[in-house]
């Protein structure tokens, strides 16, 4: 290739691929073994002032074997690996990126889990030396692999940002769970204290305090990766999927679930006063906390997602439509179930009313969300009709609903034949089939509507010759010097994942600016593009075959 370009030999031979797979798997196993042994020995040192050998010689022997055998072997294998990492082909292998991703994420999760166990024991007035030792050991393992991930000589050329995206999602989940637990615990105690003073007592604050530690740990992990590693501006396919699935879908589901439960509690207080107020209000605090925390997290990540371009914006609307659709369909099925139950079992009015209120809560929350995001009365524009995400969404929705409807129909048939063959049983026919019938009706409505929309979209595509426009999905950028600004600019302009190959030049060379590179990509319809920038103002765009 011209210009002294050295692309990483990511493919390699079959022998090299097998060798890397075995070596990095063995290295991962040895690191885990050595870390386990070190954590066991450190836990014994922290446990008490008694002689180490006097407390469980079998466990001590295992820890010594893991440390003194696994540790040196891991160090020896790492010495061999880091020598090979001087070659771009080694750093460009999928096995190396996968190894760093697995160990980075696993060590972070283990260290954080052990930290939470240590904090929980401290809140209860206990000292957990094993958890503390595990925290320290695996935190060091995480720091080591983060150093390798960011160091130029050991940084992988593939899956470079994947562990950072996964860690960001893990931190967000941890922070949301901790915030809901802490705020929900305080609100539950306050609400129960208002209706029954004797319920609140003793150490009610211990559980919220433990959840505060979970919140702090999760917030620290999320903030470190989201802001310091700048994951919020990362424009890759995997980062977009993580943002939509965890940052939007999961937080929105948390928020809507909290709103639905809170609405259910209010409806029970208004229309079903049979149970004591203390029992009815029991889930209210956690529901309010879930709604509030989920709304904050959802609003922040939704705002970031909406700046990612039309493709991500459509994905956000689709996942929100899906959440609302699931809630609304569930509500319809439960309402029908409760209505039939009221017709055949009026003596159980309280239970039927509770079931009805639960279904109404889900319907009242889910239906507006689906309506506002799907907008069924609005005719979609041609670009939206031809969008692959919309077509996949429709197929998934009516496909899953068809399967659920089929299962429900089989259950209805089974109950019907069971009643015909054995009519002497106490339960009536309606009472037997009301639950699966509610599911059948709801899923049939979902299937019918979305299948009709899919058929209409297909007809419109065929009639107007609409086709999904080919777009660039991956750009291989060849340049010299600091390419961070170029990489970010191309990713933001095209929405494609960008892989950078650095030129092997003795002296730094000037490269074109971002605007010039983006302008050179206009009109390119290939899914994969090789973009050569420099030296000087030279730009070469090479569309690659699929």
C-alpha positions as CSV (number, residue, x, y, z in Angstrom):
1,X,0.0,0.0,0.0
2,X,1.3,3.5,-0.8
3,X,2.4,6.0,1.8
4,X,4.0,3.5,4.2
5,X,0.7,2.2,5.6
6,X,0.9,-0.8,7.9
7,X,-2.5,-2.2,8.5
8,X,-2.8,-4.5,11.4
9,X,-2.9,-8.1,10.2
10,X,-6.1,-8.9,12.1
11,X,-6.8,-12.0,10.2
12,X,-3.7,-14.1,10.6
13,X,-3.3,-17.8,10.0
14,X,-5.4,-20.5,11.5
15,X,-2.4,-21.6,13.6
16,X,-1.9,-18.0,14.9
17,X,-5.6,-17.7,15.7
18,X,-5.6,-21.0,17.7
19,X,-2.4,-20.1,19.5
20,X,-3.8,-16.7,20.6
21,X,-7.0,-18.3,21.7
22,X,-5.2,-20.9,23.9
23,X,-2.6,-18.4,25.2
24,X,-5.0,-15.7,26.2
25,X,-7.5,-18.2,27.7
26,X,-4.7,-19.7,29.7
27,X,-3.5,-16.2,30.8
28,X,-7.0,-15.3,32.0
29,X,-7.3,-18.6,34.0
30,X,-3.9,-18.0,35.6
31,X,-4.7,-14.4,36.5
32,X,-7.9,-15.5,38.1
33,X,-6.2,-18.3,40.0
34,X,-3.4,-16.1,41.2
35,X,-5.8,-13.3,42.3
36,X,-7.9,-15.9,44.2
37,X,-4.8,-17.1,46.0
38,X,-3.6,-13.7,46.9
39,X,-7.0,-12.7,48.1
40,X,-7.2,-15.8,50.3
41,X,-3.8,-15.1,51.9
42,X,-4.5,-11.4,52.4
43,X,-7.8,-12.3,54.0
44,X,-6.0,-14.4,56.5
45,X,-3.6,-11.6,57.3
46,X,-6.5,-9.2,57.9
47,X,-8.6,-11.7,59.9
48,X,-7.0,-11.6,63.3
49,X,-3.7,-11.7,65.2
50,X,-3.8,-15.5,65.5
51,X,-1.2,-17.6,63.6
52,X,-2.2,-18.0,60.0
53,X,-1.6,-21.8,60.0
54,X,-3.9,-22.3,62.9
55,X,-7.0,-21.5,61.0
56,X,-8.0,-24.0,58.3
57,X,-4.8,-25.6,56.9
58,X,-6.7,-26.9,53.8
59,X,-7.8,-23.5,52.7
60,X,-4.3,-22.1,53.4
61,X,-2.7,-24.8,51.3
62,X,-5.0,-24.0,48.4
63,X,-4.3,-20.3,48.7
64,X,-0.5,-20.9,48.8
65,X,-0.8,-23.2,45.8
66,X,-2.8,-20.7,43.8
67,X,-0.4,-17.9,44.7
68,X,3.0,-19.6,44.5
69,X,2.2,-21.6,41.4
70,X,-0.4,-19.6,39.5
71,X,1.3,-16.3,40.2
72,X,4.7,-17.1,38.7
73,X,3.1,-18.9,35.8
74,X,0.9,-15.9,35.0
75,X,3.9,-13.6,35.3
76,X,5.9,-15.8,32.9
77,X,3.1,-16.0,30.4
78,X,2.5,-12.3,30.6
79,X,6.2,-11.6,29.9
80,X,5.9,-13.7,26.8
81,X,2.7,-12.1,25.7
82,X,3.9,-8.5,26.2
83,X,6.9,-9.2,24.0
84,X,4.6,-10.3,21.2
85,X,2.4,-7.3,21.7
86,X,5.1,-5.2,20.0
87,X,3.7,-6.5,16.7
88,X,0.6,-4.8,15.4
89,X,-0.8,-8.2,14.2
90,X,-0.9,-9.3,17.9
91,X,-2.5,-6.2,19.2
92,X,-4.9,-6.3,16.2
93,X,-6.1,-9.8,17.0
94,X,-9.6,-10.3,18.3
95,X,-8.3,-12.6,21.1
96,X,-6.3,-9.8,22.7
97,X,-9.2,-7.4,22.7
98,X,-11.5,-10.1,24.0
99,X,-9.1,-11.0,26.8
100,X,-8.8,-7.4,28.0
101,X,-12.6,-6.9,27.8
102,X,-13.4,-10.0,29.9
103,X,-10.7,-9.4,32.6
104,X,-11.5,-5.7,32.8
105,X,-15.2,-6.2,33.3
106,X,-14.9,-9.3,35.5
107,X,-12.3,-7.7,37.8
108,X,-14.4,-4.6,38.1
109,X,-17.6,-6.5,39.0
110,X,-15.8,-8.7,41.5
111,X,-14.0,-5.8,43.2
112,X,-17.2,-3.8,43.4
113,X,-19.3,-6.7,44.7
114,X,-16.6,-7.4,47.4
115,X,-16.6,-3.7,48.3
116,X,-20.3,-3.7,48.8
117,X,-20.1,-6.8,51.0
118,X,-17.4,-5.1,53.1
119,X,-19.5,-1.9,53.4
120,X,-22.6,-3.9,54.3
121,X,-20.7,-5.7,57.0
122,X,-19.4,-2.4,58.4
123,X,-22.9,-1.0,58.5
124,X,-23.9,-4.0,60.6
125,X,-21.0,-3.5,62.9
126,X,-18.9,-6.4,61.6
127,X,-15.5,-6.7,59.9
128,X,-15.3,-9.0,56.8
129,X,-11.6,-9.5,56.1
130,X,-12.3,-11.9,53.2
131,X,-14.4,-9.4,51.4
132,X,-11.9,-6.6,52.1
133,X,-9.0,-8.7,50.8
134,X,-11.0,-9.6,47.6
135,X,-11.7,-5.9,47.1
136,X,-8.1,-4.9,47.3
137,X,-6.8,-7.8,45.1
138,X,-9.3,-7.5,42.3
139,X,-9.1,-3.7,42.3
140,X,-5.4,-4.1,41.6
141,X,-6.2,-6.6,38.8
142,X,-8.7,-4.0,37.3
143,X,-6.1,-1.2,37.6
144,X,-3.5,-3.4,35.8
145,X,-5.8,-4.2,32.9
146,X,-7.0,-0.6,32.6
147,X,-3.3,0.4,32.3
148,X,-2.8,-2.1,29.5
149,X,-6.0,-0.9,27.8
150,X,-4.8,2.7,27.8
151,X,-1.1,2.1,27.2
152,X,-0.1,2.6,23.5
153,X,2.2,-0.5,23.4
154,X,-0.5,-2.9,24.7
155,X,-3.7,-1.2,23.6
156,X,-5.8,-3.5,21.4
157,X,-6.7,-2.4,17.9
158,X,-10.0,-4.1,18.1
159,X,-12.7,-3.9,20.9
160,X,-10.7,-0.9,22.3
161,X,-13.8,0.8,23.8
162,X,-16.0,-2.3,24.4
163,X,-14.9,-2.8,28.0
164,X,-15.4,0.9,28.7
165,X,-19.0,0.8,27.4
166,X,-19.8,-2.3,29.4
167,X,-18.3,-0.8,32.5
168,X,-20.4,2.4,32.0
169,X,-23.6,0.3,31.7
170,X,-22.6,-1.6,34.8
171,X,-22.0,1.6,36.8
172,X,-25.3,3.0,35.7
173,X,-27.2,-0.1,36.7
174,X,-25.5,-0.2,40.1
175,X,-26.1,3.5,40.7
176,X,-29.8,3.3,39.8
177,X,-30.3,0.2,42.0
178,X,-28.5,1.9,44.9
179,X,-30.4,5.2,44.5
180,X,-33.8,3.4,44.4
181,X,-32.9,1.3,47.5
182,X,-31.7,4.3,49.5
183,X,-34.5,6.7,48.6
184,X,-37.2,4.0,48.7
185,X,-36.0,2.8,52.1
186,X,-36.3,6.4,53.5
187,X,-39.7,7.0,51.9
188,X,-41.1,3.6,53.0
189,X,-40.0,4.3,56.6
190,X,-41.5,7.8,56.5
191,X,-44.8,6.5,55.0
192,X,-45.1,3.6,57.4
193,X,-44.3,5.9,60.2
194,X,-47.3,8.1,59.3
195,X,-49.8,5.3,59.3
196,X,-48.3,3.0,62.0
197,X,-45.7,4.5,64.3
198,X,-44.7,1.2,65.8
199,X,-43.6,-0.2,62.3
200,X,-40.7,2.2,62.2
201,X,-38.1,1.4,64.8
202,X,-34.7,0.1,65.5
203,X,-32.1,0.1,62.8
204,X,-34.4,0.9,59.8
205,X,-31.6,3.1,58.4
206,X,-29.1,0.3,57.9
207,X,-30.6,-0.9,54.6
208,X,-30.7,2.6,53.1
209,X,-27.2,3.3,54.3
210,X,-25.9,0.1,52.5
211,X,-27.8,1.2,49.4
212,X,-26.1,4.6,49.6
213,X,-22.7,2.8,49.4
214,X,-24.0,1.0,46.3
215,X,-25.1,4.3,44.8
216,X,-21.7,5.8,45.5
217,X,-19.8,2.9,44.0
218,X,-22.0,2.8,40.9
219,X,-22.0,6.6,40.4
220,X,-18.2,6.6,40.7
221,X,-17.8,3.9,38.0
222,X,-20.4,5.5,35.7
223,X,-18.9,9.0,36.1
224,X,-15.3,7.8,35.6
225,X,-16.2,6.1,32.3
226,X,-19.0,8.4,31.1
227,X,-17.1,11.7,31.5
228,X,-13.4,10.9,32.0
229,X,-13.2,8.3,29.3
230,X,-15.8,10.4,27.3
231,X,-18.1,7.4,26.5
232,X,-20.9,9.9,26.2
233,X,-19.4,11.1,22.9
234,X,-18.4,7.7,21.6
235,X,-19.9,7.0,18.2
236,X,-19.7,3.3,17.6
237,X,-22.4,0.7,16.9
238,X,-21.8,-1.0,20.2
239,X,-21.9,2.3,22.2
240,X,-25.2,3.2,20.5
241,X,-26.7,-0.1,21.4
242,X,-25.6,0.2,25.0
243,X,-26.9,3.7,25.2
244,X,-30.3,2.8,23.8
245,X,-30.7,-0.5,25.6
246,X,-29.4,0.4,29.1
247,X,-29.5,4.2,29.1
248,X,-33.0,4.6,27.5
249,X,-34.8,1.2,27.6
250,X,-33.8,0.0,31.1
251,X,-34.2,3.4,32.8
252,X,-37.5,4.0,31.0
253,X,-38.8,0.6,32.1
254,X,-37.8,1.4,35.7
255,X,-39.5,4.8,35.6
256,X,-42.7,3.4,34.1
257,X,-42.8,0.5,36.5
258,X,-42.5,2.9,39.4
259,X,-45.3,5.1,38.1
260,X,-47.6,2.1,37.5
261,X,-47.1,0.8,41.0
262,X,-47.6,4.2,42.5
263,X,-50.8,4.6,40.5
264,X,-52.0,1.2,41.6
265,X,-51.5,2.1,45.2
266,X,-53.5,5.3,44.8
267,X,-56.3,3.5,43.0
268,X,-56.4,0.9,45.8
269,X,-56.8,3.6,48.4
270,X,-59.6,5.3,46.4
271,X,-61.6,2.3,45.2
272,X,-60.5,-0.8,47.2
273,X,-60.3,0.1,50.9
274,X,-60.6,-3.5,52.1
275,X,-56.9,-3.9,53.2
276,X,-55.3,-1.8,56.0
277,X,-53.6,1.3,54.8
278,X,-50.2,0.1,56.1
279,X,-50.4,-2.9,53.7
280,X,-51.6,-1.0,50.7
281,X,-48.9,1.7,51.2
282,X,-46.1,-0.8,51.6
283,X,-44.7,-0.5,48.0
284,X,-45.4,3.2,47.6
285,X,-42.0,4.5,48.8
286,X,-40.0,2.2,46.5
287,X,-42.3,2.9,43.6
288,X,-41.8,6.7,44.0
289,X,-38.1,6.2,44.2
290,X,-38.0,4.0,41.1
291,X,-40.1,6.6,39.2
292,X,-37.9,9.5,40.3
293,X,-34.5,7.9,39.8
294,X,-35.5,6.2,36.6
295,X,-36.8,9.5,35.2
296,X,-33.6,11.3,36.0
297,X,-31.4,8.7,34.4
298,X,-33.8,8.3,31.4
299,X,-33.9,12.0,30.7
300,X,-30.1,12.4,30.8
301,X,-29.4,9.5,28.5
302,X,-32.4,10.2,26.2
303,X,-31.0,13.7,25.6
304,X,-27.6,12.3,24.7
305,X,-29.2,9.7,22.4
306,X,-31.2,12.3,20.5
307,X,-28.0,14.0,19.5
308,X,-26.7,10.8,17.9
309,X,-28.5,11.3,14.6
310,X,-31.7,10.0,12.9
311,X,-30.9,6.3,13.3
312,X,-30.5,6.5,17.1
313,X,-33.5,8.8,17.4
314,X,-35.7,6.3,15.6
315,X,-34.3,3.5,17.8
316,X,-35.2,5.5,20.9
317,X,-38.8,6.0,19.7
318,X,-39.1,2.3,18.9
319,X,-37.9,1.1,22.2
320,X,-40.2,3.5,24.0
321,X,-43.0,2.3,21.8
322,X,-42.2,-1.3,22.7
323,X,-42.2,-0.5,26.5
324,X,-45.6,1.2,26.2
325,X,-47.0,-1.5,24.0
326,X,-46.0,-4.3,26.5
327,X,-47.6,-2.4,29.4
328,X,-50.7,-1.5,27.5
329,X,-51.2,-5.0,26.2
330,X,-50.7,-6.5,29.7
331,X,-53.2,-4.0,31.1
332,X,-55.8,-5.0,28.5
333,X,-55.4,-8.7,29.2
334,X,-55.6,-8.2,33.0
335,X,-58.6,-5.9,32.7
336,X,-60.5,-8.6,30.6
337,X,-59.4,-11.3,33.1
338,X,-60.7,-9.2,36.0
339,X,-64.0,-8.4,34.2
340,X,-64.7,-12.1,33.5
341,X,-63.8,-12.9,37.1
342,X,-66.3,-10.4,38.4
343,X,-69.0,-11.9,36.2
344,X,-68.5,-15.5,37.4
345,X,-67.3,-14.9,41.0
346,X,-69.0,-11.8,42.4
347,X,-68.4,-13.0,46.0
348,X,-64.6,-12.5,45.5
349,X,-65.2,-8.8,44.6
350,X,-62.2,-7.5,46.5
351,X,-59.7,-9.7,44.8
352,X,-61.3,-9.0,41.4
353,X,-61.2,-5.3,42.0
354,X,-57.6,-5.5,43.0
355,X,-56.8,-7.3,39.8
356,X,-58.8,-4.8,37.8
357,X,-57.0,-1.9,39.3
358,X,-53.7,-3.5,38.5
359,X,-54.6,-3.9,34.9
360,X,-55.9,-0.3,34.7
361,X,-52.7,1.0,36.2
362,X,-50.6,-0.8,33.5
363,X,-53.0,0.4,30.7
364,X,-53.1,4.0,31.9
365,X,-49.3,4.2,32.0
366,X,-48.5,2.1,28.9
367,X,-51.1,3.4,26.4
368,X,-50.0,7.1,26.5
369,X,-46.3,6.1,26.2
370,X,-47.1,4.0,23.1
371,X,-49.3,6.6,21.6
372,X,-46.9,9.5,22.0
373,X,-43.9,7.6,20.6
374,X,-45.6,5.5,17.9
375,X,-48.1,8.2,16.8
376,X,-50.5,5.9,15.0
377,X,-52.5,8.7,13.4
378,X,-49.4,10.2,11.7
379,X,-48.3,8.9,8.3
380,X,-44.6,8.1,8.5
381,X,-42.3,9.7,5.9
382,X,-40.6,7.6,3.3
383,X,-37.3,7.5,5.1
384,X,-39.0,6.1,8.2
385,X,-40.9,3.5,6.2
386,X,-37.7,2.3,4.6
387,X,-35.8,2.2,7.9
388,X,-34.5,-1.2,8.7
389,X,-35.1,-0.6,12.5
390,X,-38.8,0.0,11.9
391,X,-39.2,-3.2,9.9
392,X,-37.3,-5.3,12.4
393,X,-39.5,-3.8,15.2
394,X,-42.7,-4.6,13.4
395,X,-41.6,-8.2,12.6
396,X,-40.4,-8.8,16.2
397,X,-43.7,-7.4,17.7
398,X,-46.1,-9.3,15.5
399,X,-43.9,-12.4,15.6
400,X,-43.7,-12.6,19.4
401,X,-47.3,-11.7,19.8
402,X,-48.3,-14.4,17.4
403,X,-46.3,-17.0,19.4
404,X,-47.8,-15.8,22.7
405,X,-51.3,-15.9,21.1
406,X,-50.8,-19.4,19.9
407,X,-49.7,-20.6,23.3
408,X,-52.7,-18.9,24.9
409,X,-55.0,-20.4,22.3
410,X,-53.7,-23.9,23.1
411,X,-54.3,-23.3,26.8
412,X,-57.8,-22.1,26.1
413,X,-58.4,-25.2,24.1
414,X,-57.0,-27.4,26.8
415,X,-59.2,-25.8,29.4
416,X,-62.2,-26.1,27.2
417,X,-61.8,-29.8,26.5
418,X,-60.9,-30.4,30.2
419,X,-64.3,-28.8,31.1
420,X,-66.2,-30.9,28.5
421,X,-64.6,-34.1,29.6
422,X,-65.0,-33.4,33.3
423,X,-67.8,-30.9,33.9
424,X,-68.3,-32.0,37.5
425,X,-65.4,-29.9,38.8
426,X,-66.2,-26.8,40.9
427,X,-64.7,-24.2,38.6
428,X,-66.8,-22.8,35.8
429,X,-65.7,-22.7,32.2
430,X,-65.3,-18.9,32.2
431,X,-63.2,-19.1,35.4
432,X,-61.0,-21.7,33.7
433,X,-60.3,-19.8,30.5
434,X,-60.4,-16.1,31.7
435,X,-56.6,-15.7,32.2
436,X,-55.4,-17.2,28.9
437,X,-58.4,-15.6,27.1
438,X,-57.3,-12.2,28.3
439,X,-53.7,-12.9,27.0
440,X,-55.1,-14.2,23.7
441,X,-57.3,-11.1,23.1
442,X,-54.5,-8.7,24.0
443,X,-51.9,-10.4,21.8
444,X,-54.3,-10.9,18.9
445,X,-55.0,-7.1,18.9
446,X,-51.2,-6.4,18.9
447,X,-50.6,-8.9,16.2
448,X,-53.4,-7.7,14.0
449,X,-52.4,-4.0,14.2
450,X,-48.7,-4.4,13.7
451,X,-49.1,-7.0,10.9
452,X,-51.4,-4.6,9.1
453,X,-48.8,-1.8,9.5
454,X,-46.0,-4.1,8.2
455,X,-48.1,-5.0,5.1
456,X,-48.9,-1.4,4.4
457,X,-45.2,-0.4,4.7
458,X,-44.2,-3.2,2.3
459,X,-46.8,-2.1,-0.2
460,X,-45.6,1.5,0.0
461,X,-42.0,0.5,-0.4
462,X,-42.9,-1.6,-3.5
463,X,-45.2,1.1,-5.0
464,X,-42.8,4.0,-4.6
465,X,-39.5,2.1,-5.1
466,X,-38.3,2.9,-1.6
467,X,-35.3,1.1,-0.6
468,X,-33.2,1.4,2.5
469,X,-30.4,3.8,1.5
470,X,-27.0,2.4,1.7
471,X,-25.0,4.1,4.3
472,X,-21.4,3.9,5.5
473,X,-21.3,1.5,8.5
474,X,-17.5,1.3,8.9
475,X,-14.6,3.6,8.0
476,X,-11.0,2.6,8.2
477,X,-9.0,5.8,8.6
478,X,-5.4,5.8,7.7
479,X,-3.5,8.9,9.0
480,X,-0.5,10.0,11.0
481,X,-0.1,11.8,14.3
482,X,-3.0,12.6,16.7
483,X,-6.1,11.3,15.0
484,X,-8.6,11.7,17.9
485,X,-10.3,14.8,16.4
486,X,-10.5,13.2,12.9
487,X,-11.9,9.9,14.3
488,X,-14.6,11.7,16.3
489,X,-15.5,14.1,13.5
490,X,-15.9,11.3,10.9
491,X,-17.9,9.2,13.4
492,X,-20.3,12.1,14.2
493,X,-20.8,13.0,10.6
494,X,-21.4,9.5,9.2
495,X,-22.7,7.6,12.2
496,X,-20.2,4.8,11.3
497,X,-17.7,3.0,13.5
498,X,-14.2,4.3,12.8
499,X,-11.0,2.2,13.0
500,X,-7.7,4.1,12.8
501,X,-4.6,2.7,11.2
502,X,-1.5,4.9,12.0
503,X,1.0,5.4,9.3
504,X,4.6,4.2,9.9
505,X,6.4,7.5,9.3
506,X,9.6,8.7,10.7
507,X,8.5,12.3,11.0
508,X,5.0,13.8,11.8
509,X,3.0,14.6,8.7
510,X,0.2,17.1,8.3
511,X,-3.3,15.8,7.6
512,X,-6.5,17.4,6.2
513,X,-9.0,18.9,8.6
514,X,-12.2,17.2,9.7
515,X,-14.5,19.2,7.4
516,X,-12.4,18.2,4.3
517,X,-12.6,14.5,5.2
518,X,-16.3,14.6,5.8
519,X,-16.8,16.4,2.4
520,X,-14.8,13.7,0.7
521,X,-17.2,11.0,2.0
522,X,-20.3,12.7,0.5
523,X,-22.0,10.6,-2.1
524,X,-20.2,7.4,-1.0
525,X,-22.7,4.5,-0.8
526,X,-20.4,1.6,0.2
527,X,-20.9,0.1,3.6
528,X,-17.2,-0.1,4.2
529,X,-14.8,2.7,3.2
530,X,-11.0,3.0,3.4
531,X,-10.2,6.7,4.0
532,X,-6.5,7.7,3.5
533,X,-5.7,11.2,4.9
534,X,-2.4,12.8,4.1
535,X,0.4,13.4,3.9
536,X,-0.5,17.1,3.4
537,X,-3.9,17.7,1.8
538,X,-4.0,14.3,0.0
539,X,-7.3,12.4,0.5
540,X,-8.2,9.1,-1.0
541,X,-11.5,7.4,-0.5
542,X,-11.6,3.7,-1.4
543,X,-15.1,2.0,-1.3
544,X,-14.7,-1.6,-0.2
545,X,-16.7,-4.6,-1.3
546,X,-19.1,-6.2,1.2
